[in-house]
Structures are given as C-alpha cells and as structure tokens.
C-alpha cells in the first residue's frame, strides 16, 4: 500500500510517501510544498491546491494520513493552517483518495511507542524505521513521514477489522 503522509500548513506543507506491507515500511519520497510569504492567503491556497493535485497525480497513493489540527497560542496562525488543511483534504477527495486523520499523540505513540515522546525521538525513530542514513529534513517532511508510518501501522494492523474482517464471507444464511 502506498501511503502519503501530510503535515498541513500554509507556508510549508510536509509530505512523505512510503510503501507499507504489514510491519514493513519503505521510503519512496519526501519533501515540502512551500508558498511565499507576502502573497494573499487566497493565492497561497490556490498554489497549495495545484501542488497537492500534482503530488497526488504523480505519486498515486492508495491512502493519505494527515495530522489533525491542534491550536496552541497563536489562533491566527491556526486559522490559516486550517484553511490550508481544508484545501489538502479537498484535493484528496477530488482524487478519490481515502483520508485518515491522526492526532500528534497518536503519531508519537505509533512511531515511538510513547505518546509523550519529544520531536527528536520521533525523528530518530522515523529515520530508523525507514532505514534512512540521516534524519529527514526539514522538520515538516519528517513529521509527514511519521504520519505515514502511523497510518501504515493502523492500516495494516490485524486489529483493523474493517480491512481484515469481511462479514459477507461468513454469512451463514
């Protein structure tokens, strides 16, 4: 399964593409989409839309994992990120790609085994799990890879009954 992880934003959107099968994940590509500061928000959102559409066409992921928003102190930044995230979700829907959302704690738990892990621990485990020579950079791309790993562990889990158990196979009527 090809999984595209997305770390949403407006100035910088991280993306990470992996191939996952059971407990194994293989790195395919990662990077960032950027929009120049100073442009109107509508122009930046249009660029995000165009770039995301191009990524989805080029990489053809089977599924997409994206981080849920969480607001800290700067609500204005959070609102702009929410606009960007909406555009990312729209493009995935337009391309027919199922989207799964994860909290930062879920991502940390899936990648490190501890929901309170710090950023460095997540980056080091991402590097190790994907057998990378160096820690992925920039941070937004590393976060996107961690989100993809999180989804791979959720999507390929034997506990994921939606994918494993098909009740039609066991209909005794």
C-alpha positions in Angstrom: 0.0 0.0 0.0 1.3 3.5 -1.0 0.7 5.9 1.8 1.1 9.7 1.6 1.6 11.4 4.9 0.8 15.1 5.1 1.8 17.7 7.7 -0.5 20.5 7.0 0.4 24.2 6.9 0.3 27.3 4.7 3.9 28.4 4.4 5.3 24.9 4.5 3.4 21.6 4.0 5.4 18.4 4.6 4.8 15.3 2.6 6.1 11.8 2.9 5.4 8.8 0.7 6.0 5.3 1.9 5.2 1.8 0.7 3.8 -0.3 3.6 3.2 -4.0 3.9 2.4 -5.4 7.3 5.1 -4.1 9.7 7.5 -3.1 7.0 7.6 0.4 5.6 9.9 1.6 2.7 10.6 5.2 2.0 9.7 6.3 -1.5 9.8 10.1 -1.4 9.6 13.1 0.9 9.8 16.9 0.8 7.8 20.1 1.3 5.4 22.3 -0.6 6.1 25.9 0.1 4.3 29.1 -0.5 6.0 32.5 -0.5 5.2 34.9 2.4 3.6 38.1 1.5 1.2 36.6 -1.0 -2.6 36.9 -0.3 -4.0 33.8 1.5 -6.2 33.0 -1.4 -3.2 32.9 -3.8 -1.3 30.7 -1.3 -4.3 28.3 -1.0 -4.5 28.1 -4.8 -0.8 27.2 -5.0 -1.3 24.6 -2.3 -4.2 23.1 -4.3 -2.2 23.0 -7.5 0.9 21.5 -5.9 -1.2 18.9 -4.0 -3.0 17.9 -7.1 0.3 17.4 -8.8 1.7 15.3 -6.0 -1.4 13.1 -5.9 -1.2 12.6 -9.7 2.5 11.9 -9.7 2.7 9.6 -6.6 -0.7 7.8 -6.9 -1.1 7.0 -3.2 -3.6 4.4 -2.1 -4.4 6.3 1.1 -3.5 9.5 2.8 -2.8 10.2 6.5 -2.9 13.8 7.7 -2.4 15.4 11.1 -5.4 16.8 12.9 -5.0 20.4 13.9 -4.3 21.5 17.4 -4.2 25.1 18.4 -1.7 26.3 20.8 -1.3 30.0 21.5 -1.5 31.7 18.1 -5.1 31.3 16.9 -4.5 33.4 13.8 -1.8 31.0 12.5 -4.1 28.1 13.4 -6.9 29.5 11.3 -4.6 29.9 8.3 -3.3 26.4 8.7 -7.0 25.2 8.9 -7.6 26.8 5.6 -4.6 25.1 4.1 -5.6 21.8 5.6 -9.1 22.2 4.0 -7.5 22.6 0.6 -5.4 19.5 1.1 -8.5 17.4 2.2 -10.4 18.8 -0.8 -7.7 17.7 -3.3 -7.5 14.2 -1.8 -11.3 13.9 -2.0 -11.2 15.2 -5.6 -8.6 12.5 -6.4 -10.7 9.8 -4.7 -8.0 9.0 -2.1 -9.3 7.9 1.3 -8.0 10.2 4.1 -7.3 9.2 7.7 -6.6 11.8 10.4 -4.3 11.4 13.4 -3.6 13.5 16.5 0.0 14.3 17.3 -0.2 11.9 20.3 -1.4 9.1 18.1 1.6 9.7 15.7 4.1 9.7 18.6 2.6 6.5 20.0 2.7 4.7 16.7 6.2 5.7 15.8 8.0 5.6 19.2 5.6 3.6 21.4 5.1 6.6 23.7 2.5 9.3 23.2 4.6 11.8 25.1 7.7 11.4 23.0 9.6 14.6 22.0 10.2 15.7 18.5 13.7 14.4 18.4 12.7 10.9 19.5 10.0 10.8 16.7 12.5 11.9 14.1 15.1 9.4 15.2 12.6 6.5 15.1 11.3 7.7 11.7 14.9 7.6 10.5 15.4 4.1 11.9 12.1 2.6 10.8 12.6 3.8 7.2 16.3 2.8 7.2 17.4 6.3 6.3 21.1 7.4 6.5 20.2 10.7 8.1 17.3 12.3 10.0 14.8 13.5 7.4 14.8 17.3 6.9 13.1 19.7 7.1 11.0 19.0 10.2 7.7 19.3 8.2 8.8 16.5 5.9 10.0 14.4 8.9 6.6 14.9 10.5 4.8 13.9 7.3 6.8 10.6 7.2 5.9 9.9 10.8 2.2 10.5 10.0 2.6 8.0 7.0 4.2 5.5 9.4 1.4 6.0 11.9 -1.2 5.3 9.2 0.7 2.3 7.9 0.7 0.8 11.4 -3.0 1.5 11.8 -4.0 0.4 8.2 -2.0 -2.9 8.2 -2.9 -3.9 11.8 -4.6 -7.3 12.2 -6.8 -5.5 14.6 -8.2 -3.2 11.9 -11.3 -5.2 11.4 -12.6 -3.0 8.6 -9.8 -4.3 6.3 -9.4 -7.8 7.7 -13.0 -9.0 8.5 -15.5 -9.1 5.7 -18.8 -10.3 7.2 -20.1 -11.3 3.8 -17.6 -14.2 3.8 -19.2 -15.5 7.0 -22.9 -15.1 6.2 -24.5 -18.4 7.2 -28.0 -17.6 5.8 
